[in-house]
Amino acid sequence: MTYVIAEPCVDELDRACVAECPVDCIYEGARTLYIQPDECVDCGACEPVCPVEAIYYEDDLPTALRPYAPDNAAFFTLTLPGREAPLGSPGGAGKLGPVGVDTPLVAGLPPQGG
């Protein structure tokens, strides 16, 4: 199990969780952030600093947000538009930088917030 970033982060992109993560496993897409499940050490440091309460332990995801668990993992296993290969486990978001694309679930959402 791991932590998951869900819909409340879409179009928010507050990076407080990125600054708090001791293993640099939170990656930036175009509209949201994603936690690399193989790099996450389940410390939970990201969860309390999220200002929009978008981060959940996978087992604690509310029913409406459960699709975000496989979607979060898919960010690293799918070949996303504009990428030549899946991201896999790059070994740190800081050295990779913003990826600039999202999964189909996130990309297909209408603009969030207001």
C-alpha positions in Angstrom: 0.0 0.0 0.0 1.0 3.6 -0.5 -0.3 7.1 -0.4 -2.4 8.5 -3.2 -3.1 12.0 -4.5 -6.7 12.4 -5.5 -9.0 14.8 -7.3 -8.9 17.7 -4.8 -5.3 18.4 -6.1 -6.3 18.7 -9.7 -5.6 22.3 -10.8 -4.5 23.1 -7.3 -0.9 21.9 -7.5 0.1 23.2 -4.1 3.6 21.7 -3.5 3.7 21.7 0.3 3.7 17.9 0.1 6.7 17.9 -2.3 8.7 20.0 0.1 7.8 17.7 3.0 8.5 14.3 1.2 11.8 12.9 2.5 12.3 10.6 -0.5 11.3 12.9 -3.3 8.6 10.6 -4.7 5.9 13.2 -5.6 6.0 14.0 -9.3 4.3 16.9 -11.1 2.0 16.3 -14.0 0.3 19.1 -16.0 -2.7 19.5 -13.6 -2.0 17.4 -10.5 0.7 15.7 -8.5 1.4 11.9 -8.4 3.1 9.7 -5.8 5.4 7.0 -7.2 4.2 3.9 -5.4 7.5 2.1 -5.5 9.5 5.0 -4.2 7.0 6.0 -1.4 8.1 4.8 2.0 4.7 5.3 3.6 6.0 7.8 6.1 2.8 9.9 5.8 4.6 13.2 6.0 2.8 14.5 2.9 -0.7 14.0 4.2 -1.1 16.5 7.0 0.5 19.4 5.0 -1.9 19.1 2.0 -4.0 22.2 2.2 -6.8 20.7 0.1 -6.9 17.3 1.8 -6.1 15.4 -1.5 -3.7 12.9 0.0 -4.9 9.6 1.4 -3.4 6.3 2.5 -4.6 4.0 -0.3 -6.8 1.9 2.1 -8.5 5.1 3.4 -9.6 6.6 0.0 -13.3 7.5 0.1 -15.4 5.5 -2.3 -15.7 8.4 -4.8 -11.9 8.8 -5.0 -11.0 5.1 -5.3 -10.3 5.4 -9.0 -7.3 7.6 -8.1 -5.3 4.7 -6.6 -4.8 2.8 -9.9 -4.7 6.1 -11.8 -1.9 7.4 -9.6 0.1 4.2 -10.4 -0.8 4.4 -14.1 1.1 7.7 -14.3 4.3 5.7 -13.9 3.3 2.6 -16.0 1.6 4.0 -19.0 3.2 5.7 -22.0 1.5 9.1 -21.7 0.9 11.5 -24.6 4.1 13.2 -25.6 6.4 10.6 -23.8 8.4 7.9 -25.5 8.1 5.4 -22.7 6.6 5.0 -19.2 8.2 7.0 -16.4 8.8 3.9 -14.3 10.7 4.7 -11.2 12.9 7.7 -12.0 14.5 7.8 -8.6 13.4 11.3 -7.6 11.1 13.9 -8.8 13.5 16.8 -8.3 16.0 15.6 -10.9 13.2 14.8 -13.4 11.2 18.1 -13.0 7.6 18.6 -14.2 6.4 16.0 -16.6 3.8 18.2 -18.2 1.2 15.6 -19.0 -1.5 13.7 -17.0 -3.2 10.4 -17.0 -6.4 10.2 -19.1 -8.6 10.3 -16.0 -7.1 13.7 -14.9 -6.7 15.1 -18.4 -10.4 14.4 -19.0 -11.7 16.3 -16.0 -13.2 19.7 -16.5 -11.4 22.6 -14.9 -11.5 22.4 -11.1 -11.8 25.2 -8.6 -13.1 28.6 -9.3 
